[in-house]
Amino acid sequence: MQTDTGLRLESFSPGYDDDADPPAADARTANWFEAVRLGFHEPRADAALLPAMVDAYRRDGRVLTAVYDDEAPDFAWDPAIPVATYATMVNTLNVGAGQLLPAHLVTCVTVRPTHRRRGILRRMITADLTGAKESGLAVAALTASEATIYGRFGFGAATATAEVAVDTRGGLAFRSPSAGTAVVADNAKLQELAPQIFRAHLERTPGALGRQYAYALRASGTWSEHTSEPDKALRAVVHYDAAGIPDGYATYKFKGWDTQPETIKITDLIAASDEAYRELWRFLGSIDLVDRLTYGAAPLADPLPWMLADRRRHEVSGVEDVLWLRILDTPAALEARHYTGSGAVVLTVADPLGLADGVFHVSADGGRGTVTRLDGSAAPAGNAVPPGVPAAEVDADALGSLYLGGVRALTLAAAGGIRGSREALDTLDALFTAGTAPYCNTHF
């Protein structure tokens, strides 16, 4: 598709060169990868590693978008290398009480510095989100490398994780006795087991997001944390419950004898039960010749310090947002989530892209929500604002932040994203933030 800025936009599935032996990515896909690597300051790709990337992307169902500048001057980089990239896929999001909602995931967004301020990102993201809504998807999500870009497109930070360090000198004591069995894992077998354990974690954890295929490869050490090359330093532990069923795993690596104090970095920790979470930490805290554990994706509402005999061994060194949500279809999204509280509110949504805006009567009881549109052609005849129901206005990005209950409406009101009476804000908090805090440790 030719844009009125003189640039050409194409969307396609990652593919192979049918004539290559050994297998190779096709030129269009390889060039797209090169543009992404430029945007994220990564080294040029090894062509021999690209077929595995293509396989993983195809398993994820990713759609790639590229923007080309065919009028580049002689000494510019190959015009076949995109000046902007974008990719999407669909996976499931736990929106409470094990309810899994398909979410439209946006990733690999880059625009070359030479082509900024030309509306490229706005064109890509507006067309994509509009198409996602038309296809029946109620929410979109991304993980943001920069915090200032996506709010103007209606995305709001919805989950966060903590970076923690745990002092294990002399062993890590817990308040309760051990349970189940923890064993050093066969890394290769984790490629099959890890997704099974994660599925159980996904179904019990509000805010958790289904994982792309690369996570299984990383769990097994087939891929490294940030590349598609093997990770020979990776170790793993699996926990079995009393019935002998594996219900948790962690992957980790020693940071080397030059790091003081001697430290193990936990790269992933997935538990399908509270017991598994506790026992994985117990195992990690018992490893000899190590004085510190670090983990960059712990829950904000972390039970770990409450498990320890000495909670002061646990330290939070930072907090980072993870999942940014964007409501595409307000009634569909709000009726899909689980509600712990009950009540009713009239919600006016302001959306700069016009996808989620409108006036809605939102009520919840018994865990389920009902949403009735009060304005526009989609509103049933005769609908009006119910008397005595508190009302609030909310910006689209604030609604994305509120959706999983990770931040209180009162906090968003103080920041200016929600405007309403105290009664309305209290009702929103009763509806949205009364349940379990959301947690997502999946990046994409």
Phi, psi and omega in degrees: 000129178271131178265166180282005174264006181083009181255157183246132182242134177225144172240141186199165175270146177299140187219172180252158170277110185296339183265357186275141173215110009289172183304148180213154173292147175291163188299319182298317180291316179299319179293324177297315177301320180298320179294320178296317181295324175297315183296328181254019173058040178256155179298160177300149186288148169273116185304329182292339181269348185292324179303323177294323177295317178299316180300314181297317180294322179292322176297326178286345185073033183285143171248127183260141175237138180226144174243129184244145172249097184284354182256022181297143181290172190304317186268007177285162176300155182317121179300344177286348175275123183299149174269351175207148180225163183193145177213154179220159172200174180236135173212173187265143179241130177281114182254025174112139177055034177076008179279122185254122184248128175299132180237142178272115187257131181251133183207172175055043181272118176221148169224127182297140182308327181289348185238018176283166179064028177240011176076016184294310181298317181299319179295315182295311187286325179294313179297320182292313182294324177297315178296323179296317178296317180297333179278357176102008179273135187267336182222152172239158182211156173205166168247127192261128174282336174231140187274353188257000189271314200264350177300323182290349175257012174091008177271140176231142178298125187242335177222161177213159175232163181250144170267120187237155172230139181234126178280117184249013181302127181078006181096152183254112183269141180245157182285336183239156180291161181291158181215146181069199183223134175248135181226149171294132189270155166279108187305317185299325181288342179292339179300328177269321186283320186304314178298329179293316178293320180296324180300318178294322176297317180301317185288340182254357190241106175301135181092346179290148184235136176306146188259149175283164189301329184300333182297322178294322178294322179290323180299326181273352185081002176297323172244153173278176183299322185237001180223172178264020175265154182299151178244097184280349180272349187287135172239167183210155175230143175239138176254138175247139176281183184298336179271003179083017180262128178292127184228014176186153175210156173221144173245147186202166176211147177282134186274001175104155183290344178281346178273125179239134353293163180302128194229139167252130175262121175278123182266335178201143178213113184235124181233136177263006177203161176296322178300314180298320179300313181296317186286331174295316177295323179299314178300310183299323180285353181259000184291130181291158174064023180229136181246353183208142170247141173233146178212127185265005185221043179280155176295149173294319175269066189275125177285350187305309181300332179283342177277336188278145174294327177237095184295342181286355173283348182260127182226133174264120182257352179183161177228136183224133175294149180240286187268127172253128183249150179224117178285128178260319182231103188299309180300316182296318181293314184288331177280344182278331187280162176270143179242126175277320180270181178224159180147185181214149179207149171264122187244121173259116183260126177256118185234119181297337179262357176072017183271322187247002189286161180143180178245127188226138170267116184247124176225150181217144177196141178064027177091345183249148179247150176234132183236127178239128178283135182252354182228164172078180185290339181279351182282135176300147181301137176087359179291139177214166179296122181298139180293140176081358179271127181295153184232149177213153172253140181221135175283153185301320181292324177293324177295322175298321179291323183285333195306316182270355178085020181280349179215143183285150175299324178300322178292315179294328176294320178297330179276351178097359182278341176232140180229120181181176180288164177298325178298317180294319180293320177296322178295316178300320179293321178297324181282316193258329190244013183277350185263200180293138179297137181288152180214126178224121176243028178251124175254153181208000000 
